[in-house]
Amino acid sequence: MNRLSRLLERYSMHIALVTAWVAMMGSLYFSQVRNYVPCELCWYQRIIMYPLTGIIAFGMLRKDTNVPHLVLPFSVLGMGVALYHYLLQKTMIFSSVSTCQVGVPCSTMWFNWFGFVTIPFLALSAFTIITVMMLVALFAQEPVIDPERRAPWISVVALIGVVMIVFSGLWQTDTGTTEAAQTTTISTPISTPVSTPGQSMAMAYDGGTLYAQACGGCHGMQAEGVIGLGNQLSANEFIQDKSDEELLAFIEVGRGLEDPLNTSGLVMPAWGGRPDLNPEQFNAIIAYLRTLQ
């Protein structure tokens, strides 16, 4: 146990550095490769996280014992923003209608791994790891100013290099396959049609409220459309020409950049970026959109 504690103290700065770089490269991967448009709170978290990649690295190279004091205010603030963002997505504590109405709504979940892992959850985990490692380094007085200890140039450069190489390979692989995957997903018919619940099931949910929370940020609160984000959904010929079953199947798949009907230049994620909503709730949204036609 003592040996593990010493190793943790010795490499606390290295763990924090790798975490910051992974978080930065991961956010760029999501936005530049997967085309997940960052919301306002995502940008705040980037503004807080990105400087840490340089501050920690430079502090290690200079063997500056003040690094934890410089990093902790950023990492603690980042934890607060990420936690607020996660609660905004997963709970009703904060009003998702009144937050981030311009641009992509912050309640949008581009993925929902295992039912709880979203982008702000990953950011919260990264900020937490960095905070804990900085506290460990602070009490262990790392980095140690010891002329006998080898300079950390090699280890710092190696850590950053490994992270960049890994993400570079992932970046190149996904850049070449994402467009093809999107086209295949859109052009492939759904083998098992989604059964549409009856009107009574759709009416069990408030379609107008669900629309405002899940769709209004991109398509406008009155379905009037938002320039550069989402098309107008009121008096929309596409909606008028499709049945409820076809619209639900379309929402389930989303729309990629290569779709000839994509006029926004942005990806519409599967389930509208809200995989937490069930088909019955989307049917309620469809029923609400029918009233706007």
N, C-alpha and C positions, 0 to 999 in steps of 0.2 A: 504493500500500500504506500509506504514511504517512497519507494522507487517510482511508482506511478505519479505520485504528487510532484516529485522532483522533475520528472519528464514533462508533466503538464506545465509546471512553472517555467521550465527551460524553453519550451516550444509554444508558449502561449501567444507570443507575438506572431509566430509563423502561422498558427491556426487562424488567428484574426486576419492576417494578410490574405491567406488563401480564401477565407470566407468572403472577404470584401471583393476580391477579384472574381470569384465564382458568381457572386450576386450581380456584379456589374456586367459580366459577359452573358449571364443568363438573361438579364433584362434586355440586352441588345439582341440576343437571339430571339426572344419572344416577339419583339417589335419589328426587327429587320428581316427575319427569316419566316417566322410564323404569321407575320402581319397582324399581330394583336395590337390594336391602337391603344397607346397608354392614355389613361384618364388623368384628370387633374391631380388626384392624390398619388398616382403612380409617378408623376413628374416630381412631386415634392419628395418622394422617397428616393428617387434618382439623384436629386440635388443634394440630399444628405449623404447618400451612400458613395457616390462616385469620388468625392474628394478623399474619402478614407483610404482608397486604393493607393493614393500617392503619399498621404500623411504617414500611414503605418510603414510603408516601404522606406521612405526617406528617414523616418525616425530610427528604424532598425539600422540603416546604413550609417547613420550618424551616432548610433548608440546613445540616443537621447532618452533619458529616464522620464522626461516630461510627456512622452507620447501618450500614456494613458490619460493624463489630464486634458490633452488636446482632443482625444478621440471620444471619451465618455460623453461629453455634452451632445455630440452628433449622434452617437449610437442610441443613447437614451431617448432623445427626441425622435429618432427614426422608429424606435419601438412604439412610441406613442402614436405616431401617424399610421404605422402599419396596423396596429391593434384597432384603431378607430376605423380604418378602411375595411378590415376583416369583419368587424362587428356590423358595419354598414351593409356588407354583403350577406351576412349569415343571420342577422337578427333584425327585429323591428324596433330596436332601441332608438335608432336615429332615423329620421325621415329620409328615405331614399329619393322622394319626389323633390325635395327642396335642396338637394345637394348635387353639385356637378351637373346642372341642367344644360350647360353649354358644352358641346362635345360629347364624347363617349361617357355615359353615366358611370359613376364609380361603383354602382351596384352590379355592373356587368361582370360575369364570371366567364372568362374565356375557356377555362377548364375547371373541373371539380373532382380531382383525383381522390379516390377512396371516400368520397362524400364529404371531405373537409379540407383538402389541400387545394388552395387557390393561390394566385400570384401574391396577394398581400400576406398570406400565411407563410409563403417562402421568404418574403422580405422580413416578416416579423422574426422568423427563425434565424435569419442571417444577422439581424441587428442584435438579437439576444445572445447569439454565440460570441459576437464581437464584444458586447458589453461584459459578458462573463470573463472572457479572456483578458480584457483590459483590467478588470478588477484583480484577476490572478496576477497579472504582470505588475500591477501597482503594489500589491502586498509583497511580491517576490522581488521588487525593485529591478525588474527587467526593463530594457536590456542592460546587462551588467557591464560597467565600464572596467574592463580588465584587459590590459595590454597583452596578456598571455593567451587570451582567447582569440581564436581565429576570427578574422573580419567576416561579417555575414554577407559579403558581396555575392559570393557564389550561391549561397543558399537562397537569398532573396531573388536573384535573377533566375535561378533554376525553378523556384516555385512559380514565379510569374510566367516563365516560359512554358512550363508544363500545362498550366491552366489555359494559356493562349493556344497551345498546340491542340489540346483536347477539344476546345470549343471551335477552333478553326476547322478541324476534321468534321465535327458535327455540323458546322455551318455549311461547309461545302457539300456534304451529303444531303442535307435537307433542302438546300437551295436548288439542287438538281432534281429533287423528287417531289417537293411540295406542290408545284404547279401541276405536275402530272397527276398527283393524288387528288388534288382539288377537282380537276377535270373529270377524272374517273368517278369520283364520288357523285358529282352532279349528273353525269350522263348515265350512271347505272341505275336502273329502276329498282325500287324497293321490293324485295321478294315477298315480304310479308306485310301487306297493307295494314295500316293502323286503323283499327275499328273506331269509328267516331261515336262518342257517347250521345245519348239523346239530348234534346234541348233542355230537359229538366236538369241533367247533370251539369251542362254548361252554365245554366242559370244559378247553380249553387255557388258560383264565384262572381265577384264584381269585376266584370271584364274591363270596365273603364279604369278602375284603380290599378288592376294588374298591368294594363297597357301603359299607364303613366309611369309605373315603377320599372317595367322591363323594356319598354320600347320608346317611350317619349323622349328620352335623351338624344336619340339618334334620328327619330322620325318626326319629332315635334310633339308637344303636348296635346295639340289639336289635330295630330296626324297631317300637319301641313307640310312636313318635310323640313330637313335642315341641310342647307347648302354645304356640300363637301362631306356629308355624313350619310344621311338616309333619305330615300325618296319619299315623296308625298304618298300617303296611304288612303287619304280621303278621295272619293271619286277616282279610284284607281282601277284601270281596265284589267290589270292582271288579277286583282282580287275579284272583280266582277265576273271574269271568265272562268275562274277555278271553283271547284266544289270545296266544301269544308274538308273533305278527306284529302284532296290534292294540296290545299293550303297547309294542312297539318304536316303532310309528308314533306313539303317544301321547307317548312320551318325546321323540321327534324334534321334535314341535310345542310341547310344554309346555302350560301351562294359564294363561289370563289371568284378570284380576279379574272379568270379566263372565260367566265360565263359571258356570252355575247349580250345578255340582258343586263349585265352589271354596268350601270351608268354612274355609280358613285366613285369607282376606283378604289373601294375598300372591300374587305372581306366581311360578309355577313356570317358570323359564326353559327354553327349548329345550335339549334334551340335558341337562337337570338342571343347567345352568350349567357343564357340563364338555364343551365341544366338542372337547377334545383326545382324548377317548375315542372309539374306533371302535365300529361297531354290534356287532361280535363281543364286545367287552367288555361292552356293555350287555346282550347276550344272556346272558352269564355272570351278570350281576347279576339278570336276570329268573329264570334257573335257580335262583339262590340264594334268591330270594324265594319261588319255588314250594315250597321246602322248609319255609317258615315258615307255609304255609297249612293 
